[in-house]
Structure formats: structure tokens, C-alpha cells
């Protein structure tokens, strides 16, 4: 399994801290990994799914919401709609922005 260098470094720091003890066997990466996986909740999985969305994915999700409320609209027409003042009202109705009005910022917490 490939692991990003930053994750390896974080794991290394945690393992050093976990192994600062006078008794007991050495704690291995597998021990830390198994414990961490056991702590993952459905909320964490949802957060990971949200973070995996590209801007195009988020745009398509908004277009699907628009279609459910207002009826069919092509991708191109929706892109044009995104450049209107009415689009900000639509975003506010969907709760997809923070107070700055930037799309998707609520999801990246």
C-alpha cells in the first residue's frame, strides 16, 4: 500500500511517542494503523467523500439540485446561469456557501 510521505512522517512521530516507555513490547506501525482504523466513523467517511469531489463534481451536484427544483437545464446553460446574480440566491438556498459566498467552503472544514 502506498502512503504519502507526510502520512509516514506523522505516523513516525506518533510511533516515537508511543514507544517512549520503559516496559512492554515495541509498538509497530500495524498497531497504530489498526487502532486508527477502528476510530473512523461514518462522518469521517462522508468528509473524505466530500473532499474527493472536484470542482466539476460539485458543479454537477448543484446542477442536479437545480434540476430537481426547477426542471431540466443543460450543462452549458447551467454554466451560464452560474454567472448571474440569481445563482447566488440559489447557492444560499442550498446552503453550499459560507458567509463569503464562496462555493464549497463549508465542505472543506
Phi, psi and omega in degrees: 000130178278141180227135177301148180303320181296324178290322178298318180295317178298316179297319179300317179297316179295320179294321176300316180294318181294330183268004174280082183206164182260340182233161175095163181286166179289134177277128184258166178305318181301323178296313179297314181298315180297318178297314181298317180297325178292341181269351182289130180252172175300326178297320177296318179296320177298317178299316178297320178297318179296319180293338182280350182285130174281171176300322178295321177298316180296320178297316180295322177297318177296320178298320178296321176295319179300315180298319180298328183268314190249351181102179188299142174208136180287164178299317181295316179296324179292322176300318176297318178299326180296342181265011180255163177293331180296334181297322179298320177297317178300316178299316180298322177296326183275348181068030184263008180230164171263191184295341179279346181085010182275124182302132171082359185290337177292332186279343186262025181292000000 
